[in-house]
Amino acid sequence: MRNARTAKYEDLPGSYHIFKWRILLAFAFFYLFLYMGRFNFWPVAPLVKEDLSLSNLEIGLVNTLLLWGFGLGDLVHGRLAENYGLRLWVMIGAILTTVFNVITSFATSAVTMAIPWGIAGFVNAACWAPGISMISQWWPRRNRGMAMGIVGTAAGGAMVMMWWISGYVGAEWGWRASFRYPPIIIAVLGIAFYFVAKDRPSEVGLPEYIEEDQVSATPEAIDPERLKGLGPYKELLSNPRFLLASHVKGLENVVRYGLTTWVPIYYFEEGGLSIESTILLTILLPLGYLIAPPVSGIISDRFLGSRRMPMVIFSCTASSIVLVAIALAPPVNITLGAVLLLIGGLSMGMSPISTIAVDIAGRHMAGTSSGLLDAHGYAYAGGQALIFAAVLDMAGSPWPIVFLAMAATRVISGLMIYRVKA
């Protein structure tokens, strides 16, 4: 890859730019359906809880194994894909995601659900870091904010798509159906993506771009010998800025997945809503995730010189205010709840923390860096599921404390990211 033809980004042929959009949009479209095999437990969690007679702690356990399974996958899939093929790894992850979703649908207890669901998380992770690495091969830092923003929109759209389709299937035909039928789409699209995408420009006879932004150019100038084997792990885990950004990602996921884990149960139980009304209300949260990322990326690329830190601080500030409001607002006030969930999703979606990982690592370590950052995120996300579940079960469901704790993590994140200065 290092010996491939190179050219300045503005001198690349028109066919290169057609291909870069093809790769980006193909991955975004594939990702739009991926959450129907990863987070589809959330909208039907009230049904699973009732059918299998699970406690909040057992619900938390199921969520934790999924999230930690995904995080464990993040640790290895990015690096493996860099060695054995990015699009190949995405396809394998898609097929296995479908398989383990079907196995999970036959669960009869917390344990028989949690184990295959955790494995589903592990294999599903094969679709993230390799895909982000592929995009970094085609998009330099100067335009990467927008490209990653489009992926963020796909992820937000995936949450909406999952909430709507999996929630509808679960409400109409039972929660088991939501694990059996929608995930089939993932395997089909994963196979199609393999034939549409290309890992790098050199695979189709096109030159590689020359990275001119020093933030990414510096790590890309590292001696290739240092990046063999476990080299990328050593480089990244010894970089204080990358480690700090990774912990910010972790704290961000405490809120991002804390909300999507507990908000449906909160409004279902405390607000007295039906499962259908709960799904319609809480879908506003991922709707915000859908709209905000490309806006954040464009602002970062065009007006902030590709600096991501100001957008992360804005996200932390706005979302912390919203979380305090959710804690204080009565859950029976559905209109106010809807507004807060939409604004909360928008403010969380404005954080380009995943882009920071690729910027700091450069394209040659993009898969490893994306995986490591995301692994931190899911370690924290799994922790919140257990901790908040224990608090809710053992302290008489103190919901305001849960949301105020999330608000505190956003304040801490804003203070931490200021030191990264990316």
RAWO-V988418 format. One record per residue. N is the residue number from 1. RES is the residue in one letter. SS is DSSP state (helix for helix, strand for strand, loop for the rest). PHI is phi in whole degrees, 0 to 359 (999 if undefined). D_FIRST is the distance of its C-alpha to the first C-alpha in Angstrom with 1 decimal. Layout:
# RAWO-V988418
n->N res->RES ss->SS phi->PHI d_first->D_FIRST
n->N res->RES ss->SS phi->PHI d_first->D_FIRST
This chain:
# RAWO-V988418
n->1 res->M ss->loop phi->999 d_first->0.0
n->2 res->R ss->loop phi->291 d_first->3.8
n->3 res->N ss->loop phi->266 d_first->5.5
n->4 res->A ss->loop phi->290 d_first->5.4
n->5 res->R ss->loop phi->300 d_first->9.0
n->6 res->T ss->strand phi->231 d_first->10.3
n->7 res->A ss->strand phi->202 d_first->13.8
n->8 res->K ss->strand phi->298 d_first->16.3
n->9 res->Y ss->helix phi->302 d_first->16.8
n->10 res->E ss->helix phi->287 d_first->20.3
n->11 res->D ss->helix phi->261 d_first->19.2
n->12 res->L ss->loop phi->293 d_first->16.9
n->13 res->P ss->loop phi->292 d_first->18.7
n->14 res->G ss->helix phi->300 d_first->21.0
n->15 res->S ss->helix phi->296 d_first->19.2
n->16 res->Y ss->helix phi->298 d_first->16.3
n->17 res->H ss->helix phi->290 d_first->19.0
n->18 res->I ss->helix phi->294 d_first->20.6
n->19 res->F ss->helix phi->293 d_first->17.5
n->20 res->K ss->helix phi->297 d_first->17.0
n->21 res->W ss->helix phi->288 d_first->20.6
n->22 res->R ss->helix phi->299 d_first->20.5
n->23 res->I ss->helix phi->297 d_first->17.9
n->24 res->L ss->helix phi->298 d_first->19.9
n->25 res->L ss->helix phi->289 d_first->23.3
n->26 res->A ss->helix phi->295 d_first->22.5
n->27 res->F ss->helix phi->292 d_first->21.5
n->28 res->A ss->helix phi->298 d_first->24.5
n->29 res->F ss->helix phi->294 d_first->26.8
n->30 res->F ss->helix phi->301 d_first->25.7
n->31 res->Y ss->helix phi->292 d_first->26.2
n->32 res->L ss->loop phi->302 d_first->29.6
n->33 res->F ss->loop phi->251 d_first->31.0
n->34 res->L ss->helix phi->290 d_first->29.3
n->35 res->Y ss->helix phi->287 d_first->32.0
n->36 res->M ss->helix phi->290 d_first->34.6
n->37 res->G ss->helix phi->238 d_first->33.2
n->38 res->R ss->loop phi->238 d_first->32.7
n->39 res->F ss->loop phi->251 d_first->35.5
n->40 res->N ss->loop phi->294 d_first->38.0
n->41 res->F ss->loop phi->290 d_first->40.3
n->42 res->W ss->loop phi->298 d_first->41.2
n->43 res->P ss->loop phi->293 d_first->43.2
n->44 res->V ss->loop phi->257 d_first->45.1
n->45 res->A ss->helix phi->305 d_first->45.6
n->46 res->P ss->helix phi->300 d_first->49.3
n->47 res->L ss->helix phi->289 d_first->49.9
n->48 res->V ss->helix phi->296 d_first->48.2
n->49 res->K ss->helix phi->301 d_first->50.1
n->50 res->E ss->helix phi->288 d_first->53.4
n->51 res->D ss->helix phi->291 d_first->52.8
n->52 res->L ss->loop phi->262 d_first->51.7
n->53 res->S ss->loop phi->54 d_first->53.9
n->54 res->L ss->loop phi->267 d_first->51.1
n->55 res->S ss->loop phi->273 d_first->51.7
n->56 res->N ss->helix phi->300 d_first->49.5
n->57 res->L ss->helix phi->295 d_first->48.2
n->58 res->E ss->helix phi->290 d_first->47.2
n->59 res->I ss->helix phi->300 d_first->45.5
n->60 res->G ss->helix phi->298 d_first->43.6
n->61 res->L ss->helix phi->297 d_first->42.7
n->62 res->V ss->helix phi->300 d_first->41.2
n->63 res->N ss->helix phi->297 d_first->39.2
n->64 res->T ss->helix phi->297 d_first->38.1
n->65 res->L ss->helix phi->294 d_first->36.8
n->66 res->L ss->helix phi->298 d_first->34.7
n->67 res->L ss->helix phi->293 d_first->33.3
n->68 res->W ss->helix phi->288 d_first->32.7
n->69 res->G ss->helix phi->297 d_first->31.3
n->70 res->F ss->helix phi->296 d_first->28.7
n->71 res->G ss->helix phi->298 d_first->28.1
n->72 res->L ss->helix phi->296 d_first->27.6
n->73 res->G ss->helix phi->297 d_first->25.1
n->74 res->D ss->helix phi->303 d_first->23.2
n->75 res->L ss->helix phi->297 d_first->22.9
n->76 res->V ss->helix phi->244 d_first->20.9
n->77 res->H ss->helix phi->294 d_first->19.4
n->78 res->G ss->helix phi->299 d_first->16.7
n->79 res->R ss->helix phi->291 d_first->15.3
n->80 res->L ss->helix phi->298 d_first->16.0
n->81 res->A ss->helix phi->293 d_first->14.3
n->82 res->E ss->helix phi->299 d_first->11.0
n->83 res->N ss->helix phi->271 d_first->11.4
n->84 res->Y ss->helix phi->246 d_first->13.2
n->85 res->G ss->loop phi->129 d_first->12.5
n->86 res->L ss->helix phi->290 d_first->13.5
n->87 res->R ss->helix phi->290 d_first->15.9
n->88 res->L ss->helix phi->298 d_first->17.3
n->89 res->W ss->helix phi->293 d_first->18.3
n->90 res->V ss->helix phi->299 d_first->19.9
n->91 res->M ss->helix phi->296 d_first->21.9
n->92 res->I ss->helix phi->300 d_first->23.1
n->93 res->G ss->helix phi->299 d_first->24.2
n->94 res->A ss->helix phi->295 d_first->26.1
n->95 res->I ss->helix phi->296 d_first->28.0
n->96 res->L ss->helix phi->291 d_first->29.0
n->97 res->T ss->helix phi->301 d_first->30.1
n->98 res->T ss->helix phi->298 d_first->32.6
n->99 res->V ss->helix phi->301 d_first->33.8
n->100 res->F ss->helix phi->282 d_first->34.6
n->101 res->N ss->helix phi->293 d_first->36.2
n->102 res->V ss->helix phi->297 d_first->38.6
n->103 res->I ss->helix phi->299 d_first->39.4
n->104 res->T ss->helix phi->297 d_first->40.2
n->105 res->S ss->loop phi->296 d_first->42.6
n->106 res->F ss->loop phi->265 d_first->45.0
n->107 res->A ss->loop phi->297 d_first->45.5
n->108 res->T ss->loop phi->234 d_first->49.1
n->109 res->S ss->loop phi->203 d_first->48.7
n->110 res->A ss->helix phi->299 d_first->46.5
n->111 res->V ss->helix phi->291 d_first->45.1
n->112 res->T ss->helix phi->289 d_first->44.4
n->113 res->M ss->helix phi->270 d_first->42.6
n->114 res->A ss->helix phi->293 d_first->40.7
n->115 res->I ss->helix phi->293 d_first->39.1
n->116 res->P ss->helix phi->294 d_first->37.4
n->117 res->W ss->helix phi->290 d_first->36.7
n->118 res->G ss->helix phi->295 d_first->34.8
n->119 res->I ss->helix phi->293 d_first->32.7
n->120 res->A ss->helix phi->300 d_first->32.1
n->121 res->G ss->helix phi->296 d_first->30.7
n->122 res->F ss->helix phi->299 d_first->28.4
n->123 res->V ss->helix phi->285 d_first->26.9
n->124 res->N ss->helix phi->295 d_first->26.9
n->125 res->A ss->helix phi->298 d_first->24.6
n->126 res->A ss->helix phi->295 d_first->21.8
n->127 res->C ss->helix phi->266 d_first->21.8
n->128 res->W ss->loop phi->266 d_first->21.4
n->129 res->A ss->helix phi->303 d_first->18.5
n->130 res->P ss->helix phi->300 d_first->16.0
n->131 res->G ss->helix phi->293 d_first->17.3
n->132 res->I ss->helix phi->295 d_first->17.1
n->133 res->S ss->helix phi->299 d_first->13.5
n->134 res->M ss->helix phi->298 d_first->12.9
n->135 res->I ss->helix phi->296 d_first->15.1
n->136 res->S ss->helix phi->294 d_first->13.4
n->137 res->Q ss->helix phi->290 d_first->10.2
n->138 res->W ss->helix phi->252 d_first->12.8
n->139 res->W ss->loop phi->238 d_first->15.5
n->140 res->P ss->loop phi->286 d_first->15.6
n->141 res->R ss->helix phi->300 d_first->18.4
n->142 res->R ss->helix phi->299 d_first->21.0
n->143 res->N ss->helix phi->239 d_first->21.2
n->144 res->R ss->helix phi->290 d_first->19.9
n->145 res->G ss->helix phi->300 d_first->23.5
n->146 res->M ss->helix phi->294 d_first->24.7
n->147 res->A ss->helix phi->298 d_first->21.8
n->148 res->M ss->helix phi->292 d_first->22.4
n->149 res->G ss->helix phi->295 d_first->26.1
n->150 res->I ss->helix phi->294 d_first->25.9
n->151 res->V ss->helix phi->296 d_first->24.4
n->152 res->G ss->helix phi->298 d_first->27.3
n->153 res->T ss->helix phi->296 d_first->29.7
n->154 res->A ss->helix phi->297 d_first->28.5
n->155 res->A ss->helix phi->294 d_first->29.0
n->156 res->G ss->helix phi->295 d_first->32.4
n->157 res->G ss->helix phi->296 d_first->33.2
n->158 res->A ss->helix phi->297 d_first->32.3
n->159 res->M ss->helix phi->294 d_first->34.9
n->160 res->V ss->helix phi->296 d_first->37.4
n->161 res->M ss->helix phi->301 d_first->36.6
n->162 res->M ss->helix phi->297 d_first->37.0
n->163 res->W ss->helix phi->301 d_first->40.1
n->164 res->W ss->helix phi->284 d_first->41.7
n->165 res->I ss->helix phi->289 d_first->40.8
n->166 res->S ss->helix phi->295 d_first->40.9
n->167 res->G ss->helix phi->296 d_first->43.9
n->168 res->Y ss->helix phi->294 d_first->45.7
n->169 res->V ss->helix phi->299 d_first->45.1
n->170 res->G ss->helix phi->295 d_first->46.3
n->171 res->A ss->helix phi->292 d_first->49.4
n->172 res->E ss->helix phi->273 d_first->50.4
n->173 res->W ss->helix phi->237 d_first->49.6
n->174 res->G ss->loop phi->99 d_first->49.1
n->175 res->W ss->helix phi->295 d_first->46.2
n->176 res->R ss->helix phi->296 d_first->45.2
n->177 res->A ss->helix phi->296 d_first->44.5
n->178 res->S ss->helix phi->290 d_first->42.0
n->179 res->F ss->helix phi->266 d_first->39.9
n->180 res->R ss->helix phi->262 d_first->40.3
n->181 res->Y ss->loop phi->259 d_first->39.8
n->182 res->P ss->loop phi->304 d_first->37.6
n->183 res->P ss->loop phi->297 d_first->34.7
n->184 res->I ss->helix phi->301 d_first->34.6
n->185 res->I ss->helix phi->301 d_first->33.0
n->186 res->I ss->helix phi->298 d_first->29.9
n->187 res->A ss->helix phi->298 d_first->29.2
n->188 res->V ss->helix phi->298 d_first->29.7
n->189 res->L ss->helix phi->289 d_first->27.4
n->190 res->G ss->helix phi->298 d_first->24.6
n->191 res->I ss->helix phi->294 d_first->24.7
n->192 res->A ss->helix phi->297 d_first->24.8
n->193 res->F ss->helix phi->299 d_first->21.8
n->194 res->Y ss->helix phi->302 d_first->19.7
n->195 res->F ss->helix phi->275 d_first->20.6
n->196 res->V ss->helix phi->273 d_first->20.4
n->197 res->A ss->loop phi->271 d_first->17.0
n->198 res->K ss->loop phi->226 d_first->13.4
n->199 res->D ss->loop phi->297 d_first->10.7
n->200 res->R ss->loop phi->216 d_first->8.4
n->201 res->P ss->helix phi->302 d_first->9.5
n->202 res->S ss->helix phi->297 d_first->7.5
n->203 res->E ss->helix phi->292 d_first->9.5
n->204 res->V ss->helix phi->243 d_first->12.5
n->205 res->G ss->loop phi->76 d_first->11.9
n->206 res->L ss->loop phi->257 d_first->11.8
n->207 res->P ss->loop phi->288 d_first->10.3
n->208 res->E ss->strand phi->277 d_first->8.6
n->209 res->Y ss->strand phi->286 d_first->11.6
n->210 res->I ss->strand phi->268 d_first->12.6
n->211 res->E ss->loop phi->282 d_first->14.2
n->212 res->E ss->loop phi->257 d_first->17.7
n->213 res->D ss->loop phi->278 d_first->19.5
n->214 res->Q ss->helix phi->296 d_first->20.0
n->215 res->V ss->helix phi->302 d_first->20.3
n->216 res->S ss->helix phi->265 d_first->16.6
n->217 res->A ss->helix phi->293 d_first->15.5
n->218 res->T ss->helix phi->299 d_first->17.1
n->219 res->P ss->helix phi->292 d_first->15.2
n->220 res->E ss->helix phi->286 d_first->11.8
n->221 res->A ss->loop phi->271 d_first->13.1
n->222 res->I ss->loop phi->298 d_first->13.8
n->223 res->D ss->loop phi->306 d_first->13.1
n->224 res->P ss->helix phi->305 d_first->10.2
n->225 res->E ss->helix phi->297 d_first->13.2
n->226 res->R ss->helix phi->285 d_first->15.0
n->227 res->L ss->helix phi->255 d_first->12.6
n->228 res->K ss->loop phi->278 d_first->13.1
n->229 res->G ss->loop phi->59 d_first->15.8
n->230 res->L ss->loop phi->270 d_first->18.0
n->231 res->G ss->helix phi->309 d_first->16.6
n->232 res->P ss->helix phi->301 d_first->15.7
n->233 res->Y ss->helix phi->297 d_first->19.3
n->234 res->K ss->helix phi->297 d_first->20.8
n->235 res->E ss->helix phi->297 d_first->19.2
n->236 res->L ss->helix phi->285 d_first->20.3
n->237 res->L ss->helix phi->284 d_first->23.7
n->238 res->S ss->loop phi->257 d_first->24.6
n->239 res->N ss->loop phi->261 d_first->24.1
n->240 res->P ss->helix phi->301 d_first->27.6
n->241 res->R ss->helix phi->294 d_first->26.6
n->242 res->F ss->helix phi->294 d_first->24.2
n->243 res->L ss->helix phi->296 d_first->27.0
n->244 res->L ss->helix phi->295 d_first->29.6
n->245 res->A ss->helix phi->298 d_first->27.7
n->246 res->S ss->helix phi->295 d_first->27.3
n->247 res->H ss->helix phi->288 d_first->31.0
n->248 res->V ss->helix phi->297 d_first->31.7
n->249 res->K ss->helix phi->300 d_first->29.8
n->250 res->G ss->helix phi->300 d_first->32.0
n->251 res->L ss->helix phi->295 d_first->35.1
n->252 res->E ss->helix phi->298 d_first->34.1
n->253 res->N ss->helix phi->288 d_first->33.8
n->254 res->V ss->helix phi->304 d_first->37.2
n->255 res->V ss->helix phi->275 d_first->38.5
n->256 res->R ss->helix phi->304 d_first->36.2
n->257 res->Y ss->helix phi->268 d_first->36.8
n->258 res->G ss->helix phi->296 d_first->40.1
n->259 res->L ss->helix phi->295 d_first->41.4
n->260 res->T ss->helix phi->289 d_first->40.1
n->261 res->T ss->helix phi->284 d_first->41.4
n->262 res->W ss->helix phi->256 d_first->44.9
n->263 res->V ss->helix phi->301 d_first->45.8
n->264 res->P ss->helix phi->300 d_first->46.6
n->265 res->I ss->helix phi->292 d_first->48.9
n->266 res->Y ss->helix phi->301 d_first->50.4
n->267 res->Y ss->helix phi->284 d_first->51.5
n->268 res->F ss->helix phi->291 d_first->52.5
n->269 res->E ss->helix phi->272 d_first->54.7
n->270 res->E ss->loop phi->276 d_first->55.8
n->271 res->G ss->loop phi->270 d_first->55.9
n->272 res->G ss->loop phi->70 d_first->57.6
n->273 res->L ss->loop phi->274 d_first->55.3
n->274 res->S ss->loop phi->283 d_first->54.8
n->275 res->I ss->helix phi->297 d_first->51.4
n->276 res->E ss->helix phi->295 d_first->51.0
n->277 res->S ss->helix phi->293 d_first->51.9
n->278 res->T ss->helix phi->298 d_first->49.7
n->279 res->I ss->helix phi->296 d_first->46.6
n->280 res->L ss->helix phi->296 d_first->47.6
n->281 res->L ss->helix phi->287 d_first->48.0
n->282 res->T ss->helix phi->284 d_first->45.0
n->283 res->I ss->helix phi->292 d_first->42.6
n->284 res->L ss->helix phi->293 d_first->43.0
n->285 res->L ss->helix phi->295 d_first->40.9
n->286 res->P ss->helix phi->293 d_first->37.6
n->287 res->L ss->helix phi->298 d_first->38.6
n->288 res->G ss->helix phi->294 d_first->38.2
n->289 res->Y ss->helix phi->300 d_first->34.7
n->290 res->L ss->helix phi->287 d_first->33.9
n->291 res->I ss->helix phi->281 d_first->35.1
n->292 res->A ss->helix phi->285 d_first->34.1
n->293 res->P ss->helix phi->305 d_first->30.2
n->294 res->P ss->helix phi->292 d_first->29.3
n->295 res->V ss->helix phi->297 d_first->32.3
n->296 res->S ss->helix phi->299 d_first->31.1
n->297 res->G ss->helix phi->296 d_first->27.5
n->298 res->I ss->helix phi->293 d_first->29.1
n->299 res->I ss->helix phi->300 d_first->31.5
n->300 res->S ss->helix phi->296 d_first->28.8
n->301 res->D ss->helix phi->291 d_first->26.5
n->302 res->R ss->helix phi->269 d_first->29.4
n->303 res->F ss->helix phi->245 d_first->32.2
n->304 res->L ss->loop phi->240 d_first->30.8
n->305 res->G ss->loop phi->61 d_first->27.9
n->306 res->S ss->loop phi->66 d_first->25.5
n->307 res->R ss->loop phi->281 d_first->27.6
n->308 res->R ss->loop phi->261 d_first->27.9
n->309 res->M ss->helix phi->304 d_first->30.6
n->310 res->P ss->helix phi->300 d_first->33.6
n->311 res->M ss->helix phi->289 d_first->32.9
n->312 res->V ss->helix phi->295 d_first->32.7
n->313 res->I ss->helix phi->297 d_first->36.0
n->314 res->F ss->helix phi->300 d_first->37.6
n->315 res->S ss->helix phi->300 d_first->36.6
n->316 res->C ss->helix phi->298 d_first->38.1
n->317 res->T ss->helix phi->295 d_first->41.3
n->318 res->A ss->helix phi->295 d_first->42.0
n->319 res->S ss->helix phi->291 d_first->41.2
n->320 res->S ss->helix phi->296 d_first->43.4
n->321 res->I ss->helix phi->296 d_first->46.3
n->322 res->V ss->helix phi->297 d_first->45.9
n->323 res->L ss->helix phi->295 d_first->45.8
n->324 res->V ss->helix phi->297 d_first->49.1
n->325 res->A ss->helix phi->295 d_first->50.6
n->326 res->I ss->helix phi->298 d_first->49.7
n->327 res->A ss->helix phi->296 d_first->51.3
n->328 res->L ss->helix phi->268 d_first->54.5
n->329 res->A ss->loop phi->282 d_first->54.8
n->330 res->P ss->loop phi->291 d_first->56.9
n->331 res->P ss->loop phi->294 d_first->54.8
n->332 res->V ss->loop phi->281 d_first->57.6
n->333 res->N ss->loop phi->276 d_first->56.8
n->334 res->I ss->helix phi->292 d_first->54.3
n->335 res->T ss->helix phi->297 d_first->54.0
n->336 res->L ss->helix phi->296 d_first->53.0
n->337 res->G ss->helix phi->301 d_first->50.7
n->338 res->A ss->helix phi->297 d_first->48.9
n->339 res->V ss->helix phi->297 d_first->48.5
n->340 res->L ss->helix phi->295 d_first->47.2
n->341 res->L ss->helix phi->294 d_first->44.7
n->342 res->L ss->helix phi->295 d_first->43.3
n->343 res->I ss->helix phi->295 d_first->43.1
n->344 res->G ss->helix phi->298 d_first->41.7
n->345 res->G ss->helix phi->296 d_first->38.8
n->346 res->L ss->helix phi->297 d_first->38.2
n->347 res->S ss->helix phi->292 d_first->38.2
n->348 res->M ss->helix phi->293 d_first->35.9
n->349 res->G ss->helix phi->290 d_first->33.4
n->350 res->M ss->loop phi->281 d_first->33.2
n->351 res->S ss->loop phi->273 d_first->31.2
n->352 res->P ss->loop phi->268 d_first->27.5
n->353 res->I ss->helix phi->295 d_first->26.8
n->354 res->S ss->helix phi->294 d_first->23.8
n->355 res->T ss->helix phi->292 d_first->22.1
n->356 res->I ss->helix phi->301 d_first->23.0
n->357 res->A ss->helix phi->299 d_first->20.9
n->358 res->V ss->helix phi->289 d_first->17.6
n->359 res->D ss->helix phi->301 d_first->18.8
n->360 res->I ss->helix phi->291 d_first->19.5
n->361 res->A ss->helix phi->270 d_first->16.3
n->362 res->G ss->loop phi->78 d_first->13.7
n->363 res->R ss->helix phi->292 d_first->10.9
n->364 res->H ss->helix phi->287 d_first->9.0
n->365 res->M ss->helix phi->242 d_first->12.5
n->366 res->A ss->helix phi->297 d_first->13.8
n->367 res->G ss->helix phi->295 d_first->14.7
n->368 res->T ss->helix phi->296 d_first->16.4
n->369 res->S ss->helix phi->293 d_first->18.1
n->370 res->S ss->helix phi->298 d_first->19.4
n->371 res->G ss->helix phi->294 d_first->20.6
n->372 res->L ss->helix phi->296 d_first->22.4
n->373 res->L ss->helix phi->299 d_first->24.0
n->374 res->D ss->helix phi->293 d_first->25.2
n->375 res->A ss->helix phi->297 d_first->26.5
n->376 res->H ss->helix phi->301 d_first->28.7
n->377 res->G ss->helix phi->300 d_first->29.8
n->378 res->Y ss->helix phi->280 d_first->30.9
n->379 res->A ss->helix phi->297 d_first->32.5
n->380 res->Y ss->helix phi->293 d_first->34.7
n->381 res->A ss->helix phi->298 d_first->35.2
n->382 res->G ss->helix phi->295 d_first->36.5
n->383 res->G ss->helix phi->297 d_first->38.7
n->384 res->Q ss->helix phi->297 d_first->40.3
n->385 res->A ss->helix phi->298 d_first->41.2
n->386 res->L ss->helix phi->286 d_first->43.1
n->387 res->I ss->helix phi->295 d_first->44.7
n->388 res->F ss->helix phi->293 d_first->45.9
n->389 res->A ss->helix phi->297 d_first->47.1
n->390 res->A ss->helix phi->296 d_first->49.1
n->391 res->V ss->helix phi->298 d_first->50.5
n->392 res->L ss->helix phi->293 d_first->51.6
n->393 res->D ss->helix phi->284 d_first->53.2
n->394 res->M ss->helix phi->267 d_first->54.9
n->395 res->A ss->loop phi->241 d_first->56.1
n->396 res->G ss->loop phi->74 d_first->57.5
n->397 res->S ss->loop phi->55 d_first->54.6
n->398 res->P ss->loop phi->278 d_first->54.4
n->399 res->W ss->helix phi->305 d_first->51.9
n->400 res->P ss->helix phi->302 d_first->52.3
n->401 res->I ss->helix phi->297 d_first->51.1
n->402 res->V ss->helix phi->299 d_first->47.9
n->403 res->F ss->helix phi->288 d_first->47.0
n->404 res->L ss->helix phi->291 d_first->48.2
n->405 res->A ss->helix phi->296 d_first->45.9
n->406 res->M ss->helix phi->297 d_first->43.0
n->407 res->A ss->helix phi->300 d_first->44.1
n->408 res->A ss->helix phi->297 d_first->44.1
n->409 res->T ss->helix phi->295 d_first->40.5
n->410 res->R ss->helix phi->291 d_first->39.5
n->411 res->V ss->helix phi->296 d_first->41.4
n->412 res->I ss->helix phi->298 d_first->39.8
n->413 res->S ss->helix phi->299 d_first->36.3
n->414 res->G ss->helix phi->298 d_first->37.2
n->415 res->L ss->helix phi->291 d_first->38.3
n->416 res->M ss->helix phi->288 d_first->35.2
n->417 res->I ss->helix phi->293 d_first->32.6
n->418 res->Y ss->loop phi->300 d_first->34.4
n->419 res->R ss->loop phi->281 d_first->33.2
n->420 res->V ss->loop phi->283 d_first->29.5
n->421 res->K ss->loop phi->52 d_first->29.8
n->422 res->A ss->loop phi->256 d_first->26.5
